[in-house]
Amino acid sequence: MNFTPEQHAEHLRLLAIAFYQNMAQTHDECEGLGLAGKRPFGNSGYGADVCEIIELQPEDLEGDYPVWSRDQTNYGRELLNTRLGPYLVKHGVEYFKSLK
């Protein structure tokens, strides 16, 4: 998939928002902040969930449900699995440094 650097940055920004919105107090042995494991994804089709979060136009509709292409869902999985972590680290550090 070909996106401009600006579109790619916006996709990461939207995914980061979803990530932070799902941080919560955990109730496991460490009682710290964490993520609900299935949030914002309630199923195994997380590539499609990412496509929805980053507001990609679905390739088709099946009834009322959007259908994304294999390329789109692969892009969504790549964003989540390899690109979101470095983005959060970089932009989190920049944000907290700005609070001085």
VOBA-1610 file (N, C-alpha, C; in pm, whole numbers, padded with zeros to 5 digits, always signed):
BEGIN
Met+00084-00117+00000Met+00000+00000+00000Met+00089+00123+00000Asn+00050+00219-00075Asn+00127+00342-00085Asn+00054+00457-00017Phe+00114+00504+00091Phe+00060+00619+00162Phe+00169+00725+00167Thr+00127+00850+00170Thr+00224+00957+00185Thr+00279+00953+00327Pro+00394+01013+00352Pro+00445+01019+00489Pro+00344+01085+00584Glu+00271+01183+00536Glu+00172+01251+00620Glu+00057+01157+00655Gln+00010+01078+00559Gln-00097+00982+00586Gln-00048+00875+00684His+00073+00826+00663His+00129+00724+00751His+00140+00779+00894Ala+00187+00902+00908Ala+00198+00963+01041Ala+00060+00977+01105Glu-00040+01012+01027Glu-00176+01024+01081Glu-00230+00888+01123His-00202+00784+01049His-00244+00649+01087His-00183+00610+01221Leu-00055+00638+01239Leu+00010+00606+01366Leu-00046+00690+01480Arg-00077+00815+01452Arg-00135+00902+01555Arg-00270+00846+01601Leu-00355+00806+01507Leu-00486+00751+01542Leu-00473+00620+01618Leu-00379+00535+01578Leu-00359+00408+01647Leu-00303+00432+01788Ala-00216+00531+01803Ala-00162+00563+01937Ala-00274+00611+02029Ile-00366+00690+01977Ile-00480+00735+02058Ile-00559+00615+02107Ala-00588+00521+02018Ala-00663+00400+02057Ala-00586+00322+02163Phe-00455+00313+02148Phe-00371+00244+02245Phe-00383+00308+02384Tyr-00364+00439+02390Tyr-00369+00509+02519Tyr-00509+00509+02580Gln-00612+00512+02497Gln-00749+00510+02550Gln-00781+00378+02619Asn-00704+00276+02589Asn-00732+00145+02647Asn-00638+00107+02760Met-00558+00202+02805Met-00478+00177+02925Met-00570+00182+03046Ala-00547+00095+03139Ala-00633+00088+03257Ala-00553+00031+03373Gln-00609+00048+03492Gln-00552-00013+03611Gln-00568-00163+03600Thr-00459-00238+03614Thr-00469-00384+03609Thr-00493-00438+03750His-00542-00557+03754His-00569-00621+03883His-00496-00754+03894Asp-00381-00760+03828Asp-00300-00881+03842Asp-00202-00861+03957Glu-00099-00942+03963Glu-00009-00936+04078Glu+00068-00804+04090Cys+00083-00728+03982Cys+00162-00605+03994Cys+00074-00482+04018Glu-00056-00491+03997Glu-00148-00381+04024Glu-00102-00249+03962Gly-00060-00253+03837Gly-00013-00132+03771Gly-00097-00098+03649Leu-00046-00004+03572Leu-00112+00030+03447Leu-00084-00079+03345Gly-00181-00103+03262Gly-00164-00202+03157Gly-00272-00187+03053Leu-00276-00279+02963Leu-00376-00279+02856Leu-00464-00401+02869Ala-00593-00381+02846Ala-00682-00496+02835Ala-00639-00570+02708Gly-00608-00696+02721Gly-00549-00771+02610Gly-00629-00772+02482Lys-00759-00763+02490Lys-00841-00767+02370Lys-00890-00630+02329Arg-00838-00526+02387Arg-00883-00393+02352Arg-00773-00317+02280Pro-00801-00241+02182Pro-00933-00212+02128Pro-00985-00320+02035Phe-00920-00436+02035Phe-00956-00543+01943Phe-01028-00653+02019Gly-01150-00677+01984Gly-01227-00778+02056Gly-01223-00914+01989Asn-01139-00929+01888Asn-01138-01053+01812Asn-01000-01076+01752Ser-00988-01182+01674Ser-00858-01213+01615Ser-00835-01137+01484Gly-00933-01065+01433Gly-00917-00990+01309Gly-00864-00851+01334Tyr-00753-00842+01406Tyr-00705-00710+01449Tyr-00654-00626+01333Gly-00612-00687+01223Gly-00571-00609+01106Gly-00686-00524+01055Ala-00805-00583+01049Ala-00925-00509+01009Ala-00963-00406+01114Asp-00946-00440+01242Asp-00976-00345+01349Asp-00887-00221+01337Val-00759-00242+01306Val-00668-00129+01287Val-00714-00045+01168Cys-00756-00112+01059Cys-00805-00038+00942Cys-00921+00053+00980Glu-01008+00003+01066Glu-01122+00084+01111Glu-01074+00201+01197Ile-00981+00175+01289Ile-00930+00280+01378Ile-00862+00390+01300Ile-00786+00353+01197Ile-00713+00455+01121Ile-00795+00512+01006Glu-00921+00469+01001Glu-01020+00526+00910Glu-00989+00501+00762Leu-00937+00380+00733Leu-00919+00342+00593Leu-01054+00314+00530Gln-01069+00348+00406Gln-01192+00320+00333Gln-01196+00171+00301Pro-01302+00099+00344Pro-01307-00044+00313Pro-01320-00066+00163Glu-01271-00181+00120Glu-01277-00214-00022Glu-01419-00250-00065Asp-01498-00302+00029Asp-01633-00347-00004Asp-01717-00349+00124Leu-01844-00376+00108Leu-01934-00397+00222Leu-02000-00533+00206Glu-02011-00601+00318Glu-02085-00728+00322Glu-02202-00704+00414Gly-02315-00667+00356Gly-02428-00621+00437Gly-02391-00486+00495Asp-02396-00476+00626Asp-02357-00352+00695Asp-02211-00353+00740Tyr-02138-00461+00710Tyr-02003-00476+00762Tyr-01898-00441+00656Pro-01798-00361+00697Pro-01691-00327+00602Pro-01600-00447+00576Val-01547-00453+00457Val-01452-00558+00420Val-01327-00490+00364Trp-01214-00514+00432Trp-01088-00458+00386Trp-01011-00562+00308Ser-00928-00517+00217Ser-00847-00609+00135Ser-00736-00671+00219Arg-00675-00774+00165Arg-00562-00839+00232Arg-00448-00739+00251Asp-00422-00656+00149Asp-00317-00555+00161Asp-00348-00456+00273Gln-00473-00416+00284Gln-00511-00322+00390Gln-00494-00384+00528Thr-00542-00508+00546Thr-00528-00571+00678Thr-00383-00603+00711Asn-00303-00637+00609Asn-00159-00658+00634Asn-00094-00527+00678Tyr-00132-00417+00617Tyr-00080-00286+00657Tyr-00121-00256+00802Gly-00245-00285+00838Gly-00290-00264+00976Gly-00210-00346+01075Arg-00184-00473+01042Arg-00104-00558+01130Arg+00039-00507+01141Glu+00096-00461+01028Glu+00232-00408+01031Glu+00239-00284+01120Leu+00141-00196+01109Leu+00140-00076+01194Leu+00143-00115+01342Leu+00056-00208+01378Leu+00046-00248+01518Leu+00168-00325+01565Asn+00215-00419+01485Asn+00320-00510+01529Asn+00460-00452+01522Thr+00487-00362+01428Thr+00626-00317+01413Thr+00643-00165+01421Arg+00541-00089+01395Arg+00559+00056+01387Arg+00507+00133+01509Leu+00405+00080+01576Leu+00343+00154+01686Leu+00440+00171+01803Gly+00512+00066+01842Gly+00603+00074+01956Gly+00704+00187+01943Pro+00782+00190+01835Pro+00877+00299+01817Pro+00810+00437+01813Tyr+00692+00443+01753Tyr+00618+00570+01747Tyr+00581+00617+01888Leu+00531+00526+01971Leu+00492+00562+02108Leu+00613+00607+02189Val+00724+00537+02175Val+00845+00575+02248Val+00891+00714+02206Lys+00902+00737+02077Lys+00950+00866+02028Lys+00858+00980+02070His+00730+00964+02045His+00638+01074+02071His+00603+01088+02219Gly+00609+00979+02292Gly+00589+00988+02437Gly+00701+01067+02502Val+00824+01039+02463Val+00939+01112+02517Val+00927+01260+02482Glu+00893+01290+02356Glu+00878+01430+02316Glu+00769+01500+02399Tyr+00658+01431+02421Tyr+00550+01490+02498Tyr+00594+01519+02641Phe+00653+01422+02707Phe+00690+01442+02847Phe+00801+01546+02863Lys+00892+01552+02768Lys+00994+01657+02773Lys+00931+01795+02759Ser+00821+01805+02685Ser+00754+01934+02665Ser+00685+01983+02791Leu+00669+01898+02893Leu+00600+01937+03016Leu+00690+02009+03116Lys+00818+02023+03085Lys+00913+02087+03178Lys+00873+02228+03210
//
